[in-house]
Amino acid sequence: MDQVLDRRKEEEHSDFKFISDSMIDIYDSIMRIEESEIRKSRFKDVTAKELHLIHAIGLHAHKTTSEVANYLKLSKGTLTANINTLERKGYVKRVPNQVDRRIINLELTDKGRILFRAHSAFHSALVKSVLDGFSDDNVEIIEQVLKRLLGFIDEVSDK
């Protein structure tokens, strides 16, 4: 009986290690691929961090600086510095809010929208490759796992 329990603990440890290592490898690989693809594209002047900021602003949302800062969990000062850079590079523009001129909305320029669409296409291909061959039930389980993981990340990052 003890051998069965010891073996199960070993298997659980192995599963845990595989999942932990895989999460790290996946994150690192995606970041490396994004950086590499950016360097090969016409968008060489953008970093992966700036790319994710462009993605957070979105195509048509006209988000405020506060909304983007909260979403990315950045200070307003850090966001302002990054927006200044992206504005100078021609990807983002600040637009005064029509209702309250004290509020600044962020919009992507045409150049920013093209980059956004290219980044979205990459992520779409990535998701399709992950889900290919899974049943709807399995996809629901994957969604539940990811929601749980995102909930944990939100919980930890809010501390």
Residue, then its C-alpha position, 0 to 999 in steps of 0.5 A: m500500500d505504501q508503494v502505491l501511495d509513494r508512486r502516486k506522489e511521484e506521479e503527481h510531482s511529475d505532472f506538477k513539474f511538467i505543467s510548471d515547466s511547460m507554462i514557463d516554456i510556453y510564455d518564453s517561447i511566445m515572447r521569443i516568437e513575437e520578438s523575432e517576428i517583430r524584428k523580421s517585419r516592417f514594425k522593427d521599431v516596436t518591442a513586445k511590451e509595446l505590442h501588448l500595449i497596442h493590443a490593450i488599446g484595441l481597434h475601436a474601444h477608445k479606451t482612456t489612459s486609466e482603463v489601459a493602465n488598470y488593464l495592464k497593471l501599470s502606473k499612469g507614469t509608466l503608461t504615459a512614457n510608453i504612450n509617448t514613445l508609441e505616439r512618437k513612432g506613429y502607432v497611437k494618438r491621444v484624443p480628447n474625450q468629447v464629453d469630458r475634455r479632461i479625459i484622454n482617450l487612446e486610439l490606434t493610428d492606421k499603422g497601429r491598427i495594421l500592427f494590431r491585426a497582425h498580432s491578433a492573427f498570430h494569436s488566432a493561429l496559436v489558439k487554433s493550433v492548440l484547440d485543433g482536434f479537441s472536442d467541445d467538452n475538452v475546450e470547455i475544460i481548457e477554458q475553465v483551467l485558463k479562467r482559474l489561472l487568470g483568477f489566481i493571477d488577478e488575485v496575486s497581482d492585486k495584492 
